[in-house]
């Protein structure tokens, strides 16, 4: 049977279909007031839906689309059974997505990251349907910091708010030296729970010497060609650094001879990264082929060393 291509954007009034729970499965048949428009099936202004049970997918063409009605939107399958196209509403089983970033950090927060003693955790919660704001809970070291009673006072002022599908929060915390935990929970309107747990968040003692956490100095990719526009990223995670620790990244020539490139960065605790284009500070040209040494220095001490390979050059 030829596949029917449907271009659909349907808004169904409340008197046509009463809103139901978004997680409930249902099947609807499209009534015969369909207008053919240039080979595509569209719906007339007076279109309505009626319930139909037991429609099988077997042997019938289908394509993904979306259907909208007051209060909800959800994925559907558009089919071509003998009696005409049908709309199959699928169950929403996708929980909210939760991401956290420490203010000033280069990347999202991970367990075992180093964080400042004065931290602002910037929390992003998003969902494909709608977030139940009464379900929001944020805990630090097991203590509730944000919930349904006070989340309005923690809205991120730098973000646009008001969307049903997203909310952005700021959780400001003063943390003592040692290890800490962060827990975020939010449910959506279909009762899918989303949670995110961060453990081992380290706050260094005052005056601690900065060190790169073992195994966190990474050059990626380790092999690249500057002459064809290739670049690499030098990334590392620092423990024991204050917000204004000065770190210098050096790229030395083959065999560790001569400085080809250097960059000073203000490295706070946690993840840091710098992009390197492979162009020498000395010649202004892409580096010649060879194996180069990457070193990270802070307070006159070498914190870590890695290697990278340049090809496609002179």
C-alpha positions in Angstrom: 0.0 0.0 0.0 1.5 3.4 -0.9 2.7 5.4 2.0 0.6 8.4 2.9 2.7 11.4 3.7 0.9 13.6 6.1 1.8 17.2 7.0 0.0 17.7 10.3 -0.3 20.5 12.8 -3.6 19.9 14.6 -5.1 22.0 17.4 -8.1 20.2 18.9 -10.5 22.3 21.0 -11.4 21.2 24.5 -15.0 20.3 23.4 -13.7 17.9 20.8 -11.4 15.8 23.1 -11.4 16.2 26.9 -7.8 16.4 28.2 -6.7 13.1 29.7 -3.5 12.1 31.6 -0.5 12.4 29.2 0.7 8.9 30.1 -2.5 7.2 29.0 -2.4 5.3 25.7 -5.2 5.9 23.2 -6.0 5.4 19.5 -8.1 7.8 17.3 -9.4 7.4 13.8 -9.4 10.4 11.5 -12.9 11.1 10.1 -13.3 11.4 6.3 -13.3 15.3 6.1 -9.7 15.2 4.8 -8.7 17.6 2.0 -6.1 16.6 -0.5 -3.6 19.5 -1.0 -0.9 18.9 -3.7 -0.6 15.2 -2.9 -0.3 15.8 0.9 -3.2 15.1 3.3 -4.3 18.1 5.4 -7.2 18.5 7.8 -10.2 20.8 7.2 -11.1 23.4 9.8 -14.1 21.4 11.0 -12.0 18.2 11.7 -12.8 16.1 14.7 -11.5 12.8 16.1 -13.4 9.7 17.3 -12.1 6.8 19.4 -11.3 3.5 17.7 -9.8 0.4 19.3 -7.7 -2.4 18.1 -5.9 -0.8 15.1 -2.9 -2.9 14.2 0.4 -1.6 12.8 1.1 -4.8 10.9 1.5 -4.3 7.1 0.7 -0.6 7.2 2.8 2.3 6.3 3.5 4.8 9.0 5.6 7.9 9.7 6.3 9.9 12.9 4.5 13.2 13.5 3.1 15.3 16.4 -0.4 16.1 17.5 -1.3 19.0 19.8 -4.3 19.7 22.0 -4.9 21.8 25.1 -2.5 21.0 27.9 -0.5 18.3 26.2 1.6 17.4 23.1 2.9 13.9 22.4 4.3 11.7 19.6 2.0 9.8 17.4 2.1 7.3 14.5 0.2 8.1 11.3 -1.0 4.9 9.6 -2.8 3.9 6.4 -5.2 1.1 7.3 -8.0 0.2 4.8 -10.6 2.4 6.7 -8.4 5.5 6.4 -5.5 7.2 8.3 -5.4 6.8 12.1 -3.6 8.6 14.9 -2.1 6.4 17.6 -1.1 8.3 20.7 2.0 6.8 22.4 2.8 6.8 26.1 5.2 9.4 27.5 8.0 7.5 29.3 10.7 10.1 29.1 11.8 11.6 32.4 13.0 15.2 32.8 16.6 15.9 31.8 18.7 17.5 34.6 22.1 19.2 34.1 24.2 21.2 36.6 27.1 23.6 36.0 29.0 25.5 38.6 29.0 29.2 37.8 32.3 30.1 36.0 33.1 26.5 35.1 33.8 25.5 31.5 31.7 22.4 31.5 28.9 20.5 33.2 29.4 19.2 36.7 30.4 15.6 37.3 30.9 13.5 40.4 34.3 13.8 41.9 34.8 17.3 40.5 36.5 20.0 42.6 34.3 23.0 43.3 34.8 26.4 45.0 33.9 26.9 48.7 31.5 29.6 47.5 29.6 27.8 44.7 26.6 28.7 42.7 25.1 25.5 41.2 23.2 26.5 38.0 20.6 23.8 37.5 18.7 23.2 34.2 15.6 21.0 34.2 13.9 20.2 30.9 11.2 17.9 29.7 9.4 17.0 26.4 6.0 17.5 27.9 5.7 19.6 31.1 7.6 19.8 34.4 5.7 19.4 37.6 7.2 22.2 39.6 5.8 20.9 42.9 8.1 17.9 42.5 11.4 19.9 42.4 13.9 19.0 45.2 17.5 20.1 45.5 19.7 18.8 48.4 23.2 19.5 49.4 24.7 17.0 51.8 21.2 15.6 52.3 19.8 19.0 53.4 16.9 20.4 51.3 17.9 23.7 49.8 15.2 24.1 47.1 11.7 22.6 46.9 8.1 23.5 45.9 7.8 26.1 48.7 10.8 28.3 47.7 11.9 27.4 44.1 10.5 30.8 42.8 13.1 32.6 44.9 15.9 30.5 43.2 15.0 31.1 39.6 18.1 32.0 37.5 17.6 35.7 36.6 19.8 35.3 33.5 17.5 32.8 31.9 14.1 33.2 30.3 11.5 31.5 32.5 7.8 30.7 32.1 8.0 27.7 29.7 6.2 24.6 30.9 9.0 22.4 29.5 12.0 24.0 31.2 13.1 25.7 34.4 16.5 27.2 35.4 17.5 27.4 39.1 20.5 28.9 41.0 21.5 27.1 44.2 24.1 29.2 46.1 26.1 27.3 48.7 28.9 27.9 51.2 30.8 24.7 51.5 33.4 23.6 54.0 36.7 21.9 53.0 36.1 18.2 52.2 33.7 16.1 50.2 30.1 17.0 49.4 27.0 15.7 47.6 24.4 17.3 45.4 21.0 15.8 44.6 18.4 17.1 42.2 15.0 15.6 41.6 12.1 16.6 39.3 9.0 14.8 37.9 7.1 15.6 34.7 3.3 15.9 34.2 3.2 12.2 33.2 4.7 11.2 36.5 8.1 10.2 35.2 10.8 10.9 37.8 14.1 12.4 36.9 17.0 12.4 39.3 20.7 13.4 39.3 23.2 12.6 42.1 26.7 14.1 42.3 29.1 12.6 44.9 32.7 13.4 45.9 32.5 17.1 45.2 35.7 18.3 46.7 36.4 21.7 48.3 40.1 22.3 49.0 41.4 23.5 52.3 42.5 27.2 52.3 46.1 27.5 51.1 46.2 24.1 49.5 48.6 23.7 46.5 46.9 23.3 43.2 47.3 19.8 41.6 45.9 18.2 38.5 43.8 15.2 39.5 45.3 11.9 38.4 44.3 10.9 34.8 42.5 14.2 34.0 45.1 15.9 31.8 43.9 15.0 28.3 44.9 16.1 24.8 42.1 15.3 22.4 42.5 14.4 19.7 46.1 13.4 20.3 46.8 13.4 16.5 45.7 16.2 14.3 46.7 18.2 11.2 46.8 22.1 11.6 47.4 22.5 7.9 43.9 21.2 7.1 42.2 23.2 9.9 42.6 20.5 12.6 42.6 21.6 16.2 43.0 19.9 19.6 41.7 20.6 23.1 43.9 20.5 26.2 41.7 19.7 29.2 42.5 19.1 32.9 40.8 19.1 36.3 42.4 21.0 39.1 42.1 20.3 42.8 43.3 22.7 45.5 43.1 25.8 43.2 41.6 29.1 44.2 39.4 31.0 41.7 42.4 33.1 40.6 45.1 30.4 40.3 47.3 31.2 37.3 48.0 28.2 35.2 50.3 28.2 32.1 50.0 25.6 29.3 53.2 25.1 27.3 53.6 23.2 24.0 57.3 22.2 23.4 58.9 21.2 20.2 59.9 17.6 19.3 62.1 16.1 22.0 60.9 18.8 24.4 63.1 21.5 22.9 61.9 25.1 22.6 58.5 26.6 23.4 56.3 26.7 20.4 53.1 27.9 22.1 52.1 29.1 25.6 48.8 30.3 27.2 48.1 31.6 30.6 44.7 30.9 32.0 42.9 31.7 35.3 42.1 28.2 36.5 39.4 27.7 39.1 38.8 24.4 40.8 37.4 21.6 38.6 37.4 21.2 34.9 39.3 23.5 32.6 40.0 23.4 28.9 41.9 25.4 26.2 41.7 24.9 22.4 45.0 24.8 20.4 45.0 25.5 16.7 48.4 24.0 16.1 49.9 27.3 15.0 53.3 28.2 16.5 53.7 31.5 18.5 57.3 31.7 17.2 56.7 31.4 13.4 53.0 32.1 13.1 52.8 29.0 10.9 51.3 25.6 11.5 53.6 23.3 13.4 55.8 20.9 11.5 55.3 17.2 11.6 56.4 15.6 14.9 55.6 14.6 18.4 55.1 17.6 20.8 55.1 17.8 24.6 52.3 19.5 26.5 53.0 20.7 30.0 50.7 22.4 32.6 52.6 24.7 35.1 51.2 26.5 38.2 53.1 28.3 40.9 56.4 27.3 39.2 55.6 23.6 39.5 54.8 21.1 36.7 51.3 19.8 37.3 51.1 17.4 34.4 52.5 16.3 31.0 51.1 14.8 27.8 52.0 14.3 24.2 50.4 15.1 20.8 51.3 14.2 17.2 51.1 16.7 14.4 51.0 15.5 10.8 50.3 17.0 7.3 52.7 19.9 7.9 56.2 20.7 6.7 
